[in-house]
Every structure is written in structure tokens, then in C-alpha cells.
Amino acid sequence: MRDFLTFQTFITPSLLILMYYIGALLIPVVSWYLARWIKTSYFPEISKRIKEEMQTRTTPKQRFIVYIAFIICFLCMEIFWRMMFEFFIAYFDMHDALMKL
């Protein structure tokens, strides 16, 4: 308890792991709902027109390529999110190792 009160032990690494999982699960879901809400609330006519144009002017192969590109971007975003938190946790691990010296 003394180490915690004198900031010799950090609670941040444990919180970082929790925040990573919350962000990895909630950020994509919340951003998808937010994008749909903005589209339907502020741009309903434009979004309908774009959807109709995409259906008539693109082939199924082109739409498949767009979906694959979206999945690749999503995976890159999740990998970047993970790397960012690994960096933060490594920073605190370095601090703990230096404090043991």
C-alpha cells in the first residue's frame, strides 16, 4: 500500500490493458453507429443517391474489392491500436525495471 501511495507502483499498466480491450471492441461499433446516424440525420438524400449509383455503376467485383480494402483498413487500425498500447505498457515496464536497479 505504501508503494501505491508514494507512486512507486503504477496502476496504469492494468488500466491500459482494460482500456485496450474496451477500445478494441467499442470504437469500431460506436464509430459505425455514429457514421450511420450522421448519414441518416444530415445527409439522407445524398446517401440514398450514392447507394443507388454504387449499385448501378459498379460491378460485384469492384464492390468486393472495396469490402476487402475496408477489412484491410480495419485490421490495420486494430494492429495500430494494439501497438500503441504495447508501447505504453513497455514504457511502464522499463520504469519498473529501472526502479529495481
C-alpha positions in Angstrom: 0.0 0.0 0.0 2.9 2.3 0.8 4.3 1.8 -2.7 1.0 2.7 -4.2 0.6 5.9 -2.1 4.2 7.1 -2.9 3.8 6.3 -6.6 6.4 3.6 -6.6 3.8 1.2 -8.1 1.7 2.4 -11.0 -1.8 1.3 -11.7 -1.6 2.5 -15.3 -0.4 -0.8 -16.9 -3.5 -2.6 -15.6 -5.8 0.2 -16.7 -4.1 0.3 -20.1 -4.9 -3.4 -20.7 -8.6 -2.7 -19.7 -8.7 0.4 -21.9 -7.2 -1.5 -24.8 -10.0 -4.1 -24.8 -12.7 -1.5 -24.3 -11.3 0.5 -27.2 -10.7 -2.5 -29.5 -14.3 -3.6 -29.1 -16.2 -0.3 -28.7 -14.5 2.1 -31.0 -15.5 0.2 -34.2 -19.1 -0.4 -33.1 -19.6 3.2 -31.8 -18.0 4.7 -34.9 -20.2 2.6 -37.2 -23.3 3.7 -35.4 -22.2 7.3 -35.3 -21.5 7.3 -39.1 -24.9 5.8 -39.8 -26.6 8.3 -37.5 -24.8 11.2 -39.2 -25.6 9.8 -42.6 -29.3 9.4 -41.9 -29.7 12.6 -39.9 -27.9 15.1 -42.0 -27.5 13.5 -45.5 -30.4 11.2 -46.2 -30.9 12.2 -49.8 -27.3 12.2 -50.7 -26.7 8.8 -49.1 -29.6 7.2 -51.0 -28.3 8.6 -54.2 -24.8 7.4 -53.6 -26.1 3.9 -52.7 -28.2 3.8 -55.9 -25.3 5.0 -58.0 -22.9 2.5 -56.5 -25.3 -0.4 -57.2 -25.8 0.6 -60.9 -22.3 1.8 -61.8 -20.1 -0.8 -60.1 -19.7 -4.4 -60.7 -19.8 -7.1 -58.0 -16.0 -7.5 -58.4 -15.5 -3.8 -57.7 -17.7 -3.9 -54.6 -15.8 -6.9 -53.4 -12.5 -5.0 -53.8 -14.0 -2.2 -51.7 -15.1 -4.6 -49.0 -11.6 -6.2 -48.9 -10.0 -2.7 -48.7 -12.3 -1.9 -45.8 -11.4 -5.1 -44.0 -7.7 -4.5 -44.5 -8.0 -0.9 -43.2 -10.0 -2.2 -40.2 -7.3 -4.8 -39.4 -4.5 -2.1 -39.8 -6.4 0.1 -37.4 -6.7 -2.7 -34.8 -3.0 -3.6 -35.2 -2.0 0.1 -34.7 -4.3 0.3 -31.6 -2.5 -2.8 -30.2 1.0 -1.4 -31.0 0.2 1.9 -29.3 -0.8 0.2 -26.1 2.2 -2.2 -26.2 4.4 0.9 -26.4 2.7 2.4 -23.3 3.0 -0.8 -21.4 6.6 -1.3 -22.4 7.3 2.2 -21.1 5.9 1.3 -17.7 7.8 -2.0 -17.7 11.1 -0.1 -18.4 10.2 2.2 -15.4 9.7 -0.8 -13.2 13.0 -2.4 -14.3 14.9 0.8 -13.7 13.3 1.2 -10.3 14.7 -2.3 -9.3 18.2 -1.1 -10.1 
